[in-house]
């Protein structure tokens, strides 16, 4: 009797979790299925590059997981029944059945459906703004930017990491455009003084206009409106004001936060349903010092490690991981030739130290390549032996007990 593990979503968190589980467990003991809507891995941290015309290396899942024992199902998750332990999937590969859907049963579920963009209820965003949270969105923005003529205005709304990276990438690729950024707070106010000075220096060098302490209240064709009653010109508006989790979790019966994130313990297991693990943007986990972890690749990857190791340990009778999840730095690309590495405390507060300029750009590139390598080589990233699943755990798979980390 095989223990059925279904992983939903193959972003950084889901793909790494699936690969790590394949490395930890033996194929004869576990049936491991990975469900994703697209056949290729999306390097989300590079979507601002894709939007400005750069070509990204294709990373097909069929090649990544060939020979690993991970079965890839292409489809969109439309429902989860946590009582019956089933997942409903609408196939996207053209080989579905008569109704285009199938039901997958699981003994353990890893929920990694991630997040997408959100308009925060601001009028006109959905109709007139572009997003960078998906490959489709980046490609649409790419086409719109390519259609602009010299001197036309591009406005990036959102002063966080995504907005900063998007603005600098766009103006570096198209210096003939009039690029501006609107931020609710001050530019780089989360950085150390050194980091903030460098960010302002780069924005000044690139000629990016910054509208600080500006709350955008509406988006229209050709401009945005602000709370101060002003209009900012925008032939293209790029909306980067944060992410919203996939809405599916709210309807499952799992305990979720007000924002829809699944509440998990230190091993990334649902506090309400012990056969469900959640990782990445979809989960609300606490980091070092008791602070909630933010949505990011830096968070999602170690969460995937933690979940996979914990699930494998519970199935094999091994030792549960005790590693606390913490931060070390924030990596920001400022175009292709400049960057900023802001060192932070374990709970993500900026310290005085920061790496800037070309060395920081190279550092960020190494981080991005390392993350992609970990996904592309899912069973090579963990140097550990496969362990047999305890027979009693398989027999009791439908009634896993709740226990605290050892």
N, C-alpha and C positions, 0 to 999 in steps of 0.2 A: 504494500500500500504506500503510494507516494504522497508526500505532503505537498499540497498545491499552493504555490505562492504566485500571486498576481501583482505585478507592479504597474500602476497607472501613471503614465506620463514619462517621457524620455528626454527631459531637459537634463541639466547637469545632475540634479539630485536623483531623478529616477533612473537614468542610464547608469550612473555610478553605483547606485544601490543594487541594481540587477546584476551588474558585473561582479560586484564584491560578493554577493550571495552565491553566484555561480562558482566563484573561487573558494568560498568557505565550505560549500556543501557538495555532496556527491550526487551525480545525475541519477543514479538508481534510487536514491531516496527522495528526491525532490523534483516536482514538475514546475518549472519556472517560466512564467509567461510575462512578456513585456508588451503593454498596449500603448500605442502612440498614433496620433492622427497623421503624422508625416513620416515618409520613409527615410529622411535624412536628419542628422543631428543639427540643431540650430545653435550656433555660437551667439547667444544673445548679447554677450558683452562686446560683440563686434558689429552689431546691427547699424550703428552710426557710420561705420566704414562702408557697409553694403549700400546704405542710403546715398552715399556720396560717389558712387560709381566704382568702388573697389570690388574686385572679385574675391570671394571667399572659397576656400578649399572645400569641395563636397565631402561629406562624411556619412556614407550610407550605413544605416544600422545593419543591413544584411551582411555587410562585410565585417563590421565591428564585432558582431556576435556569432559569426560563423564558427562552428565547432565548439562553442562554449556550453551548449545545452540550453541556452535561452531561446525560447520560441517567441518570435516577433509577430504580433497581431496588429495590422494597420486598421485603425478605426477610431471613432470618436465616442468617448464614454458618455452615455446618456442617462444612466441610472445606476444606483448602488443600493442593494437591499442588505443592510448589515445584520438583519435577523436571519434571513435565509442564506447569507454569505454568498451573494451572487452579484455580478456586474453585468450590465447590459451595454453592448457595444454596437454602434452602427458602423459597418464596414466601409472603408474608404479605398480599398485596393481593387475593387471591381470583381472580386471573387466571392461576394457574399451570397447568402441563400436567397430564397424567394422574397422574403420580406426585408432583406438588407440588414438584419440585426442578428446578433447571437448573444447567448447568455453564458458567462463564464463563472464557474463555481470556484471558490477559494477556501483554503483553510487559514491562510495568512494573507493580508492585503497590505501593500505599501502604496499609500496615496501620495502622488507627486505631480498633481495636475497644475501646480504653479499658479501664475498670475498673469493678468493682462492689463491693458491700459484702462483708465477710468476717466470719465469727464467730470466727476465730482458734482454732477448736476448743473454745470455751467451751460447756459443756452448757446447753441450753435456749434459746440465742440464736435459732436458726432458728424454734423453735416459739413463743416468747413475746415477742421483741423486734421493734421496727419500725426501718426503715432510711430514709435520706435520699439514697441514691446513685442512685435512679431515680425517674422520674415516677410509676410505679405504686406504689412504696414511699411516696412523699410523699402520694399520694392516700389510701392505706390509713391512714397516720398521721393525716391530716386527719380522716378519718371517726372514728377512735378518739378523738381529742382532742375532737371535737364531741360525742361521747357521754358525756364525763366531766361530773360535777357538781362544784359548788364545793367546794374543800377537798381534792379527791382528789390523790394524789401522782403527779408525773411525774418520772422520773429519766432524765437524759441521761448516757450512759456514754461518756467520751472527752473529754479536755480540749484537743484541738486546735482548729483554726479552725472545722471543721464543728460540733463540739460547742458551742463558745462561741456561735456564731451561732444554733444551734438553740435553746439554752436561753434566750437573751435574746429571740428572736423569739416563742417560746411564751409566756413570762411577760408580754410586752408585749401580745400578743393576748388572753391569758386570765389577767389578774391575780388571778382568783379561785382559780386552781390553786396547789398547793404544788409548786413546781419546784425541783429539785436537780440538781447536776452532780457526777459522780464522775470524778476524774482520777487517773491513775497517778502523776503528778508533782505539782509545785506549780502552782497556777493561773497561767497566763501566764508560766511560767518561761523561755520562749524569747524573751520580750520585753525591751526595755530597762527600766530602773527606772521611767522616766516612763510607758511603755506599760503595765507591770504595775500601777502605782498606779491608772491610769485604769480598767483592766479591773476591778480589785477595787472601785473606787468605784461603777462601774455595777452590778456584781453586788449590792453592798450596797444601792444605791438601789432596785433592782428586787426585792429580797428573795429572791434565789436562794441556796439553801443549797449550800455547796461542801464536798465530801468529798475532800480532797487526799490524795495518796499512798495511794490506795485501789485495790486490784487486785480487780476483779470476777471471780469464779471460777464463777459459775452464775447463770442467769436462770430464774425460775419465774413462774407467774401470781400477781401481787400483790407480788413482792419480788425482790431480787437478793441473792446471797450474796457475801461478800468473803473474801479470803485471811486476814483477821484474825479470821474466825469470826463476823462480825456480819451482820445482815440489814438491808437498806435498803428501805423500802416503795416500791412502784412499781405504780400501777394501769396505767401505760404506761411501758415502757422503750424509750428511743430509743438505738440502738446506732450510735455514730459513732467507732469505734476505728481507722479507717483503711480502705484500699481494697485489693482484690486484682485483678490483671489478668485479662483473659479467658483461660481455660485453653487455648484453641485453639492458641496459638503453640507450646506445648510439644510438640505432636504433628506439627509441620510439618517438622522437620529443621533449622529455623533455629537459630542459636546464641542461647541465652537464658540469663538469669541464674538463680540458684536460685529467685528469686521469679517466674520466667516472663516477664520482660521481654525483648524482643528487643534484642540488643546491636548498637548502631549506631556509625558513625563521626561525624565532625564535620559531615557533610552529611546525616545521618539515614538513611544507607544501611546495610543489614545487612552486618555484617563477614563473614558466611558466604555470603550470596547477593546479589550486586550488583544484581540486578534487583528487589530488594525494599527498600522504604523503610518505616520505622516512625516514628510520631510520637505525641505525647501520652503518656498513662499507660502505653501498651503498650510504650514504648521505654525503654531504659536509655541515656541520653546523658550526657556529661560537660559540665559548665558551666565558667564562668570559674574558673580556679584548680585545675581537675582534680577538682572535687567532683561527685558524681552529682546530676542535677536531680531535684527532688521532683515528685510527682504534683500537678498543679495546672493551672488555666486559664492562669496566668501563665507556665507552662512550655510548655504545649501549643501556644499560638498562635505564639510565635516558632519552635518546632520545625516547625510546618506551613509557615511562610514559608521556612525553611531548606531543607526537603525539596523543596518545589515549585520553588524557584529553582534548586536543584542539579539536579533531574531535567530541568527545562526547559533549563538550560545544557548539560547533557550531550547532549541531543537536538538542540540548535541550534548546537552548537559555540561557545557563549558562555562567559563567565568564571564559574567556580564562586564561590559566596558564601564569604566569609572571616569573616563576623560571628561573634563569640563569643557564646554564650548566657549571659546574666547576669541577676541580679535587681536591682530598685530599691527595692521596698517590699512589704510584706504588707498587704493591705486587708481589714479586718474590720468587718462591720456588727454593731452592737449594738442590734438593733431598728431601727425606721424613723427614729428621730430622733437616734441617737448612733452613733458609730463610732470606729475606731482605724486610723490609717495608720502602721505601723511601718516606718521607713526601715531598709534593710539594706545590707550590703556586696554586692559582686558575687556572692559565694558564699553569700548568704542568712543572714548573721549580723547580728543586731540591732545598730544603732548607737544613740547617745543620742537622736537626733532622732526625734520622733513627733508626728503631728497627731492631735488628739482632739476629741470632741464633735460638734456639728452640722456644722462644716466637714468633718470626716472622713467623716461620713455622706454628705454631698453628693459628696465626692470618690469614695467607693466607688460611689455611684450612677452617676456619670459613667463610671467604669471598666466597670461592668456593661453600661451602655447602649452604650458604645463596642465592647465585645466582641460584643454581639448585633448591632450595626450591621454589623460586619465580616463576620459570617456571613450576615446578611440581604441584603447587597450584595456578593456574593462577587467580582464582576468589576469593582467600582468602587474597591475598597480598594487596588489596586496601579496607580499611574499609569505603565504601561509599554506599549510596543508589542508586539503579537504578532509572534513571529519564526517563520520557516519551519523545519521540522524537516529536518535534513540527510538526504538520501536514503540515504547509506551507513549512517546510524544506524538507519533503519527496516529496511533490508535485514539488518542485523546485530542486530536487536532481541533475538533469542533467545540471543545470546552476547555480552552486554555485557561489556567488559573492566573490571577493577578498576583504578582509578587514584586517586592521592592528590590532594587539593585543590590547585589551582594557587596 
